[in-house]
């Protein structure tokens, strides 16, 4: 993937959240995990 999007990824930090892909669409537990995991990277998270 890095080869394909090298221009877009140039000088960008890649953050790995390490959340397993075991959830159904819009799973409440997954949503909470994502909110917690990305909160330090995304400002004004709802």
N, C-alpha and C positions, 0 to 999 in steps of 0.2 A: 504494500500500500504506500509506503514512503516514496518509492520510485514514481508512482503514479501521481502523487500530489506534492512533489518536492517543492514546487514554487509556493504553494499555499502554506506549507509547513515550515518554510524557511524561518529560522530564528523564533520558532514558537515552542513553547513547552508542551510536551505530551504528558498528560496525567492519566495514570491507570488506576481506576477505581477498585478493581479487584472484586467486583460483584458478580456472582455466578449468574449464568443465563438460565435460571430455573423458574422464572416468574411468568405469569400470564400478563397479558396486556392490561395496564392500569391497575396492577396489584397494589393495594394500599401499603403493604410492607415494603415493596420495591420503591414506591414513591418516597416514602420516609427515608429509606436508605440513600436514595439519590439526593434528596434535600440535604441530608447531613453530610454526605460525601463531597458535594460540590459547593457547599456554603462558603468555604474559605477561598474559592476561586471565582465565584459569581456574586456580585454585589446586588443588593435589592431583591433577593430571592423571596418569592411569595410563599 
